[in-house]
Amino acid sequence: MFEFVLYSRKGRTDGKFRSLLDAGRLDIVYQCILTSIFKSHAHRHDVVFHTFLNGPPSPAVHLEVDGDRLHDVRLDERTWEGILRKVLNGGTHPGVTTKKESLQAFIRDRSEAGVDIFVLEERGKNISELEFDESAVFVLGDHIGLPKKDEKFVLRYGEKISLGKQRYLAASCIDIINYILDRQVLEKFNMKR
């Protein structure tokens, strides 16, 4: 299973907002959910998207979207605005959960489970030089970036990887990684045939 983690510095931790844009840029969270979980006419059952919301009123909230348990959704922003508002106000939706947890606690847990952890950073090892197992965690910052203290903490358990010198939107990074993972899985499948 592959997991994508978005650190959202200002994402609201309750459902009291008019739109995703004025909810601490939850529109970025929505875009990352789409590129993590969905593909044309299907969704990925082997992917989990996590975001750690650190905005008002009570950070940190860990929001998880599990591709295997997710159903009853459409791809439009209005649908996801409703889902996010509902779960952040304490409601439920199949495959979407929230809990009080920090990024550091999550990373420590994944490391203890033996999962490889990677932080996306322009000065990291080029992703094309790596071969991924059947599970990995990819950590990204939002439009502001990952706080230095959290980045240092995550790097105690993982390593920096790069998509190249060019900076991309977080959602684009996830899309590129999914493409690379899909190619690696297809190549392994063809080698076994």
C-alpha positions in Angstrom: 0.0 0.0 0.0 1.2 3.5 -0.9 0.5 6.5 1.3 0.6 10.2 0.6 1.0 12.7 3.4 0.2 16.4 2.9 1.2 18.7 5.8 -1.3 21.6 5.7 -0.1 24.5 7.8 -3.3 26.5 7.8 -6.0 23.9 6.9 -9.0 24.4 9.2 -9.6 21.7 11.8 -13.4 22.2 12.0 -16.1 22.4 9.3 -16.9 26.0 9.9 -16.0 27.5 6.5 -17.8 29.0 3.5 -15.5 27.4 0.9 -12.4 25.2 0.7 -10.3 28.2 -0.4 -11.1 30.2 2.7 -10.7 27.2 5.0 -6.9 27.5 5.1 -6.5 26.3 1.5 -8.4 23.0 1.9 -8.7 23.3 -1.9 -5.2 22.0 -2.0 -6.2 19.1 0.2 -9.1 18.4 -2.2 -6.8 18.4 -5.2 -4.3 16.1 -3.5 -7.1 13.7 -2.6 -8.2 13.5 -6.2 -4.7 12.8 -7.6 -3.9 10.3 -4.8 -7.0 8.2 -5.0 -8.7 8.6 -8.4 -7.8 7.7 -11.9 -10.0 7.7 -15.0 -13.3 5.8 -14.3 -11.9 4.1 -11.2 -10.1 4.7 -8.0 -7.0 3.2 -6.3 -7.7 0.7 -3.7 -4.1 0.4 -2.6 -3.6 4.1 -1.7 -4.3 6.0 1.4 -4.1 9.8 1.6 -3.4 11.6 4.8 -3.3 15.3 5.6 -2.3 16.9 8.9 -4.4 20.0 9.4 -2.7 22.6 11.5 -5.0 25.6 11.3 -7.6 26.9 13.7 -9.3 26.2 15.9 -7.5 23.2 17.4 -4.6 21.6 15.5 -3.4 19.0 14.7 -6.1 16.9 13.0 -5.2 13.9 11.0 -7.6 13.4 8.1 -7.4 10.1 6.3 -8.9 9.0 3.0 -8.6 5.2 2.5 -9.0 4.2 -1.2 -10.0 0.7 -0.2 -12.9 1.8 2.0 -14.0 4.9 0.1 -17.3 4.9 -1.7 -20.4 7.1 -2.4 -18.3 10.0 -3.8 -18.1 12.1 -6.9 -15.0 14.0 -8.0 -16.4 17.6 -8.0 -15.2 20.1 -5.5 -18.7 20.7 -4.0 -19.1 17.1 -3.1 -15.7 17.1 -1.3 -16.4 20.4 0.4 -19.5 18.7 1.9 -17.6 15.6 2.9 -14.7 17.5 4.5 -17.2 19.9 6.3 -19.1 16.9 7.6 -16.1 14.9 8.9 -14.4 17.9 10.4 -17.6 18.6 12.3 -17.5 15.1 13.8 -19.7 13.3 11.2 -18.7 10.2 9.1 -18.3 9.2 5.5 -17.2 5.8 4.3 -13.4 5.7 3.9 -12.9 9.2 5.4 -11.9 9.6 9.0 -10.4 12.1 11.4 -8.5 11.9 14.7 -6.3 14.0 16.9 -2.8 13.0 15.9 0.4 14.8 14.9 2.6 14.2 11.9 5.4 13.1 14.1 3.3 10.4 15.9 2.2 9.1 12.5 5.7 8.9 11.1 7.0 7.2 14.2 4.2 4.6 13.9 4.9 4.0 10.2 8.6 3.7 10.8 8.0 1.1 13.6 5.9 -0.9 11.1 8.9 -1.0 8.7 7.5 1.2 6.0 9.9 3.2 3.8 9.4 7.0 4.3 10.3 9.6 1.7 10.2 13.4 1.9 9.8 15.3 -1.4 12.4 18.0 -1.7 14.2 19.4 -4.8 17.7 18.6 -3.4 16.8 14.9 -2.7 17.9 11.8 -4.5 16.3 11.6 -7.9 13.2 9.4 -7.8 14.1 7.7 -11.1 17.1 6.0 -9.3 14.8 4.3 -6.8 12.8 1.1 -6.9 9.8 0.9 -4.6 8.5 -2.0 -2.7 4.8 -2.7 -2.2 4.5 0.0 0.4 5.9 3.5 1.0 5.0 6.8 2.6 5.6 10.0 0.6 5.5 13.3 2.6 4.8 16.7 1.0 4.3 20.2 2.2 1.4 22.4 1.1 1.9 25.8 -0.7 3.9 27.1 2.3 6.0 24.0 2.7 6.9 21.5 5.4 8.1 23.2 8.6 11.8 22.7 9.2 11.4 21.0 12.6 8.9 18.5 11.1 11.1 17.9 8.1 14.1 17.2 10.3 12.0 14.8 12.4 10.7 12.9 9.3 14.2 12.7 7.9 15.3 10.8 11.1 13.1 8.0 9.8 13.4 8.5 6.0 15.2 10.2 3.2 14.7 13.0 0.7 13.7 12.3 -2.8 13.3 14.6 -5.7 11.2 14.9 -8.9 13.9 17.2 -10.3 15.0 20.8 -9.9 11.6 22.1 -11.0 9.0 22.9 -8.3 5.6 21.4 -8.8 2.2 21.8 -7.1 1.6 19.2 -4.4 -1.2 17.6 -6.4 1.1 17.4 -9.5 3.8 15.7 -7.4 1.4 13.0 -6.3 0.2 12.5 -9.9 3.8 12.1 -11.0 4.6 9.6 -8.2 1.5 7.6 -9.0 2.7 7.4 -12.7 6.1 6.2 -11.6 4.7 3.6 -9.3 2.2 2.4 -11.9 5.1 2.0 -14.4 7.2 0.0 -11.9 4.3 -2.3 -11.0 3.6 -2.9 -14.7 7.3 -3.6 -15.4 7.5 -6.1 -12.5 4.3 -7.8 -13.8 5.7 -8.1 -17.3 9.0 -9.6 -16.0 7.0 -12.3 -14.2 5.1 -13.3 -17.4 
